[in-house]
Every structure is written in C-alpha cells, then in structure tokens.
Amino acid sequence: MSQWLTLCSVGQILPGCGVCALAGDQQIALFRPYADEQIFALSNIDPFAQASVLSRGIIAEHQGELWVASPLKKQHFRLTDGLCMEDEVHSISAYEVRVREGNIELNTASLQAQAC
C-alpha cells in the first residue's frame, strides 16, 4: 500500500537545482531540472566518496537523458533510476515522488523497497 510523505514545496527548489530532504533516517536528493513541476528523487549519498553531497551536484543532459554529476568525484547518476554512468555497480537508489497541490511527496513504499 502506498503512503505519501510530504517533503517540501516545489517552490523551495530553484529550477536547475537540487536540495536534500530527510525521510525518516534517509537523505533524499530532490532535483528540479526545469521551471515546471517535474521532480526526481535519488539517494543523497555519493557511493564513491561515501558523503552526503549528491543534492549539490550539477544537473546535465547526456544523450537525451538527465543526470546529476557528483560535486566530489564527478561520477554521473541518471535522475530517472540512479544508474551510474561510469560504473553500474555503484548505481544508487531512485525513489517515487509526485507533486500534489504544490508539494513534493515521496512514496514511502519506495523507501522500504530500497531498504530490503
């Protein structure tokens, strides 16, 4: 059963940027690539540096897909599913989010599925 947790409002994320939100004990990197309400959610932990920094990465487009580049070691993670461009073994978790009445909501079932 899906349960939705409100993280923040869309207006709190500038277009082209990311922010970090806390969902339980997990850091979630939220990205808003454009001025619309399209939002992506990934783990905020850079698996190469073991640091909570991905929300501060740079959003880029490569071959028609959106990626975030880690601010530390520059590896790229696809916003749709967390795939690591440089090494699939280091891919990260992606989470289901939606925008409802201007608020970004996280499907808590996607958090639990990643924890298993």
Contacts in CASP RR format, 6 or more apart in sequence:
PFRMAT RR
TARGET T0000
AUTHOR 0000-0000-0000
METHOD contacts of the structure
MODEL  1
MSQWLTLCSVGQILPGCGVCALAGDQQIALFRPYADEQIFALSNIDPFAQ
ASVLSRGIIAEHQGELWVASPLKKQHFRLTDGLCMEDEVHSISAYEVRVR
EGNIELNTASLQAQAC
1 109 0 8 1.000
2 107 0 8 1.000
2 108 0 8 1.000
2 109 0 8 1.000
3 107 0 8 1.000
3 108 0 8 1.000
3 109 0 8 1.000
4 98 0 8 1.000
4 100 0 8 1.000
4 105 0 8 1.000
4 106 0 8 1.000
4 107 0 8 1.000
4 108 0 8 1.000
5 23 0 8 1.000
5 105 0 8 1.000
5 106 0 8 1.000
5 108 0 8 1.000
6 103 0 8 1.000
6 104 0 8 1.000
6 105 0 8 1.000
7 21 0 8 1.000
7 23 0 8 1.000
7 28 0 8 1.000
7 30 0 8 1.000
7 97 0 8 1.000
7 103 0 8 1.000
7 104 0 8 1.000
7 105 0 8 1.000
7 106 0 8 1.000
8 19 0 8 1.000
8 21 0 8 1.000
8 30 0 8 1.000
8 103 0 8 1.000
8 104 0 8 1.000
9 102 0 8 1.000
9 103 0 8 1.000
9 104 0 8 1.000
10 32 0 8 1.000
10 37 0 8 1.000
10 39 0 8 1.000
10 99 0 8 1.000
10 102 0 8 1.000
10 103 0 8 1.000
10 104 0 8 1.000
11 102 0 8 1.000
12 19 0 8 1.000
13 19 0 8 1.000
13 30 0 8 1.000
13 31 0 8 1.000
13 32 0 8 1.000
13 39 0 8 1.000
13 104 0 8 1.000
14 32 0 8 1.000
15 32 0 8 1.000
15 33 0 8 1.000
15 34 0 8 1.000
15 35 0 8 1.000
16 31 0 8 1.000
16 32 0 8 1.000
16 33 0 8 1.000
16 34 0 8 1.000
16 59 0 8 1.000
17 31 0 8 1.000
17 32 0 8 1.000
17 59 0 8 1.000
18 29 0 8 1.000
18 30 0 8 1.000
18 31 0 8 1.000
18 32 0 8 1.000
18 55 0 8 1.000
18 56 0 8 1.000
18 57 0 8 1.000
18 59 0 8 1.000
19 29 0 8 1.000
19 30 0 8 1.000
19 55 0 8 1.000
20 27 0 8 1.000
20 28 0 8 1.000
20 29 0 8 1.000
20 30 0 8 1.000
20 44 0 8 1.000
20 52 0 8 1.000
20 55 0 8 1.000
21 27 0 8 1.000
21 28 0 8 1.000
21 30 0 8 1.000
21 104 0 8 1.000
21 106 0 8 1.000
22 28 0 8 1.000
23 106 0 8 1.000
23 108 0 8 1.000
23 111 0 8 1.000
24 111 0 8 1.000
26 43 0 8 1.000
26 111 0 8 1.000
27 43 0 8 1.000
27 44 0 8 1.000
27 45 0 8 1.000
27 52 0 8 1.000
27 55 0 8 1.000
28 41 0 8 1.000
28 42 0 8 1.000
28 43 0 8 1.000
28 44 0 8 1.000
28 95 0 8 1.000
28 106 0 8 1.000
29 41 0 8 1.000
29 42 0 8 1.000
29 43 0 8 1.000
29 44 0 8 1.000
29 54 0 8 1.000
29 55 0 8 1.000
29 68 0 8 1.000
30 39 0 8 1.000
30 40 0 8 1.000
30 41 0 8 1.000
30 55 0 8 1.000
30 97 0 8 1.000
30 104 0 8 1.000
31 39 0 8 1.000
31 40 0 8 1.000
31 41 0 8 1.000
31 42 0 8 1.000
31 55 0 8 1.000
31 59 0 8 1.000
31 66 0 8 1.000
31 68 0 8 1.000
31 79 0 8 1.000
32 38 0 8 1.000
32 39 0 8 1.000
33 40 0 8 1.000
33 59 0 8 1.000
33 66 0 8 1.000
33 79 0 8 1.000
37 99 0 8 1.000
37 102 0 8 1.000
39 97 0 8 1.000
39 99 0 8 1.000
39 104 0 8 1.000
40 66 0 8 1.000
40 79 0 8 1.000
40 80 0 8 1.000
40 94 0 8 1.000
40 97 0 8 1.000
41 94 0 8 1.000
41 95 0 8 1.000
41 96 0 8 1.000
41 97 0 8 1.000
41 106 0 8 1.000
42 54 0 8 1.000
42 68 0 8 1.000
42 77 0 8 1.000
42 79 0 8 1.000
42 82 0 8 1.000
42 92 0 8 1.000
42 93 0 8 1.000
42 94 0 8 1.000
42 95 0 8 1.000
43 54 0 8 1.000
43 82 0 8 1.000
43 92 0 8 1.000
43 93 0 8 1.000
43 94 0 8 1.000
43 114 0 8 1.000
44 52 0 8 1.000
44 53 0 8 1.000
44 54 0 8 1.000
44 55 0 8 1.000
45 51 0 8 1.000
45 52 0 8 1.000
45 54 0 8 1.000
45 92 0 8 1.000
46 52 0 8 1.000
46 53 0 8 1.000
46 54 0 8 1.000
46 70 0 8 1.000
46 72 0 8 1.000
46 73 0 8 1.000
46 75 0 8 1.000
47 84 0 8 1.000
47 90 0 8 1.000
47 92 0 8 1.000
48 70 0 8 1.000
48 72 0 8 1.000
48 73 0 8 1.000
48 75 0 8 1.000
48 90 0 8 1.000
49 70 0 8 1.000
49 72 0 8 1.000
49 73 0 8 1.000
51 72 0 8 1.000
53 70 0 8 1.000
53 71 0 8 1.000
53 72 0 8 1.000
54 68 0 8 1.000
54 70 0 8 1.000
54 71 0 8 1.000
54 77 0 8 1.000
54 92 0 8 1.000
56 71 0 8 1.000
57 68 0 8 1.000
57 69 0 8 1.000
57 70 0 8 1.000
57 71 0 8 1.000
58 68 0 8 1.000
58 69 0 8 1.000
58 71 0 8 1.000
59 66 0 8 1.000
59 67 0 8 1.000
59 68 0 8 1.000
59 79 0 8 1.000
60 66 0 8 1.000
60 67 0 8 1.000
60 68 0 8 1.000
60 69 0 8 1.000
60 76 0 8 1.000
61 67 0 8 1.000
62 76 0 8 1.000
62 85 0 8 1.000
65 78 0 8 1.000
65 79 0 8 1.000
65 80 0 8 1.000
66 78 0 8 1.000
66 79 0 8 1.000
66 80 0 8 1.000
67 76 0 8 1.000
67 77 0 8 1.000
67 78 0 8 1.000
67 79 0 8 1.000
67 85 0 8 1.000
68 76 0 8 1.000
68 77 0 8 1.000
68 79 0 8 1.000
69 75 0 8 1.000
69 76 0 8 1.000
70 76 0 8 1.000
70 77 0 8 1.000
75 84 0 8 1.000
75 85 0 8 1.000
75 86 0 8 1.000
75 87 0 8 1.000
75 90 0 8 1.000
76 84 0 8 1.000
76 85 0 8 1.000
76 86 0 8 1.000
77 83 0 8 1.000
77 84 0 8 1.000
77 85 0 8 1.000
77 91 0 8 1.000
77 92 0 8 1.000
78 85 0 8 1.000
79 94 0 8 1.000
80 94 0 8 1.000
81 91 0 8 1.000
81 94 0 8 1.000
82 91 0 8 1.000
82 92 0 8 1.000
82 93 0 8 1.000
82 94 0 8 1.000
83 91 0 8 1.000
84 90 0 8 1.000
84 91 0 8 1.000
84 92 0 8 1.000
93 114 0 8 1.000
95 106 0 8 1.000
95 107 0 8 1.000
95 110 0 8 1.000
95 111 0 8 1.000
95 114 0 8 1.000
96 106 0 8 1.000
96 107 0 8 1.000
96 109 0 8 1.000
96 110 0 8 1.000
97 104 0 8 1.000
97 105 0 8 1.000
97 106 0 8 1.000
97 107 0 8 1.000
98 104 0 8 1.000
98 105 0 8 1.000
98 107 0 8 1.000
99 105 0 8 1.000
END
